[in-house]
């Protein structure tokens, strides 16, 4: 588990406990004159179960408002606004739930007291947690071995994610002229030959190796000596970058990654899990979405001339082509001059098309593709053959994304906004490669929850 995910999980568990304590405290405050009645509410009236329900709703609201995305909540003003929004949504959801199911209500006035307690306690705790997570003395002290572009890119990514708990002390290189000079923010603090002394002097916790070994520059014996002391972690730049960013850098990628990657040797359990996930989610999704699809079909027909659905050729697993099914969101003459990338404010999109694209409703008919076996629920998004041809020429390793079935949603879709250029395709490929390499039940669950949140808030669509 990456350092960031471990921190997020600890934060989630601790705040779940805080939320429950606020609920219990609200019961005792509400029934402060009758202590026995407070205990009765907790035990005899299943108050502890109702408190857990309260916690689940509040934590769900926190998740929806990105309060567990440590990289997003960096300013206190944003933090205060998000906490208020999350608790407001939780209050509305709980009020509706108590109205529909009065038996799950904790007691008159308890909800208001608990939410006020959560507002004050969670705000104070989060301010302290932000300070704690970003405190340099608690950060892991990192030295980057190398002074080339790869080393600078690693440092830049760490500096952009200070809340993840890493502090770059500096670079170590072979050129004496660079010692003391600043490459970006951290400077070159010494030479490779002095690495052992630098580790002791700066109390280094981790060495990131960002040297291209093809030139024979890697000080293997020195790194082995430091590593065997079991005091300092030594990590290759590519694996560190992968853990830090959740993507695989194409610049750091080597052919050996493709040759020796064990991503395709998935366990039997995981294969059964994926088949079950596809069958269950696509069937349930199609049934639940049927009323929405019916209304959408009528709206498309009334809004513009042309068919309700349109099919388009896409490239699937092992470069096999299939026809994807979508709701039509553009004019029927949208590609009269040939296929082009979709733009952010595309003039070809119809009035209904803008709405259904924003809410991802135009993708709903693709449940049919999942049921037919052309696609899976989670995987890289399928691209058109004409664009695949171009991208495979321009981008190394692009064909590797066709090692798995394309999906309705994927890691690239939740981590990167809609892309319509070569640069966007490169960025999304890095996320797709990360998913192909790290497929797991846990990662699939994260993608599903994140997709639900993105759909609810209509983010990243075009």
FIROSE-124764 format. One record per residue (C-alpha): residue in one letter; x, y, z. Coordinates in steps of 0.2 Angstrom, whole numbers, plus 5000, padded with zeros to 4 digits. Layout:
N
AXYZ...
//
This chain:
462
X500050005000X500750174995X501150305009X499650415003X498350275004X498950225021X498850405027X497050415019X496550255027X497150305044X496250475043X494650385037X494650265052X495050395065X493750515058X492450375058X492850345077X492650535080X490950535071X490350395082X490950485097X490050645092X488450545090X488650465107X489050635115X487450705107X486350575115X487150605132X486950795130X485150775124X484650665139X485850755151X484550755165X484150575164X485750475162X484850315163X483850365148X485350395138X486050225141X484350155137X484350245120X486150175117X485749995122X483949955122X483450055107X484950005097X485650175098X487450115094X486750045077X485950205073X487550295078X488450185065X487150235052X487450415056X489350385054X489150305037X488050445030X489250575036X490850485030X490050455013X489650645012X491450685017X492050565003X490850644990X491550814994X493450754991X493850775010X494950615008X495850684993X497350745002X498050834987X496450934984X496151005002X497651115004X496851285009X495951315025X494551405016X494251265005X494251145020X492951245029X491851265014X491951075010X491551025028X490051135029X489451065012X489750885017X488850905034X487450995025X487150855013X487250725027X485950825037X484750825022X485050645018X484750595037X483250705038X482550615023X482950445030X482250485047X480650545038X480550385028X481050265042X480650345059X481250195069X483050235064X482950405072X484150425087X482950545097X482250725095X483650855094X485050725093X485350745075X485550935076X486750925092X487750785084X488050885067X488551045077X489750935087X490450865071X490651035063X491651105078X492650945081X493050895063X493551075058X494751085073X495450905070X495650935051X496651095054X497751005066X497850855054X498350975039X499751045050X500250875055X500350795038X501250935031X502550955045X504350935038X504950855054X503750715052X504050695033X505150555026X506850625022X507250585003X508850604993X508750584974X510250494966X510450584949X510450754942X509650724925X507850754919X507150604928X507850654944X507050834942X505350764937X505350654953X505750804964X504450904955X503150774959X503650764977X503550954979X501850954972X501250824985X502050885001X500550825011X501050645006X502450655019X504050665009X505350795010X506750804996X508350855005X509250874988X510150784973X511750684973X512750674957X514450644949X514850824942X515750924955X515251084946X513451054951X513651034970X512851184978X511751224963X509851224963X509151114949X507351164954X507051204972X508151074981X510051094977X511350964973X512050924991X513550814986X514350684975X513950504973X515650454980X515150534996X513350454997X513750355013X514250515022X512850615016X511550485022X512350495039X512450685039X510750725033X509850575042X509150515025X507650385026X507550345007X508650354992X507750374975X508950304961X508650414946X510150364936X510150284919X511150124922X511450094903X512950204905X513650104919X513550244932X512550154945X513550134961X512949954965X514149914979X513850074988X511950064987X512049874992X513149925007X511850065013X510349955010X511049805020X511149915035X509249915035X509150095040X508850175023X507650125010X508350114992X507050124978X507050144959X506350304952X505050214941X504250124956X504350274967X503550384954X502150244951X501750244970X501750434971X500750474956X499650324953X500350314935X501850244925X502950364917X503350334899X505050414900X505550294914X504750144907X505850004900X505449864888X505849744903X504249814911X503249734897X504249574896X504249534915X502649614920X501549484930X499949584927X499149464915X499449314927X497949364937X497349244951X495849134948X494949224961X495149394953X494649324936X493049254944X492749424953X492949514936X491649404927X490449414942X490649604943X490349624924X488749514924X488049584940X488449774938X487949774919X486349684922X485849794937X486449944929X485449914913X483849874923X484050034935X484450144920X483050094909X481850234914X483250364912X483650284895X481850294890X481650484894X483350514886X482750424870X481150534869X482150694873X483450654859X482050624846X481150784851X482750884851X483450844834X483250744818X484150574817X484250414826X484250394845X485750274846X487250274836X488650144834X490450174831X491950054828X493150044843X494749944846X494549814860X495649674868X497049614857X496649744844X494949664839X493649794833X491849794839X490449924838X490050024853X488250084857X487950254863X486550384864X486750514850X487350674857X487950764841X487150814825X486950684811X488250774800X489550794814X490850704805X490450754787X492250804785X493050654794X493350604812X494050734824X494350744842X492950804853X493150984859X492751054876X491351174869X491051064854X489851154842X489250994835X488450934851X486550954852X485651034867X485150874874X486850804870X487650934881X486650874896X486850694893X488650704891X488850804907X487950674916X488750534907X487050474902X487550454883X488650304890X487250204897X486850094882X488650024883X487949904897X487449804881X489249794876X489749734893X488349604893X488949544875X490749534881X491449664870X491949764885X492149744904X491549864918X493249924922X494649954910X495450074898X494150174887X494050104869X494750214856X494250224837X495450134825X495850294816X496550374832X497350214838X498350204822X498950384824X499250364843X500250194841X501450284829X501650434840X501650364858X502750214863X501950074872X500150134867X499749964860X499949884878X498349954884X497449824872X498149684883X496549694893X494749724888X494149904887X492949964900X491450074904X492550164917X494350154922X495850224932X496250354919X494450414918X494350454937X496150524938X496250634923X494950744914X494250714897X495650714884X495650764866X497450784860X499050684859X499650754876X498050704884X498250524877X499950514883X499450564901X497950444901X499050304894X500150314909X498650294921X498050144910X499750064911X499650084930X497949994930X498549854919X500049824930X499149844947X497349764944X496549704960X494949694969X495349844980X495849954965X494249904956X493249954971X494050124972X493750154953X491850104956X491650224971X492550364962X491550344946X489950354956X490550514964X491150594947X489450544939X488450624954X489450794952X489650784933X491450814933X492650804918X491350774904X491350854886
//
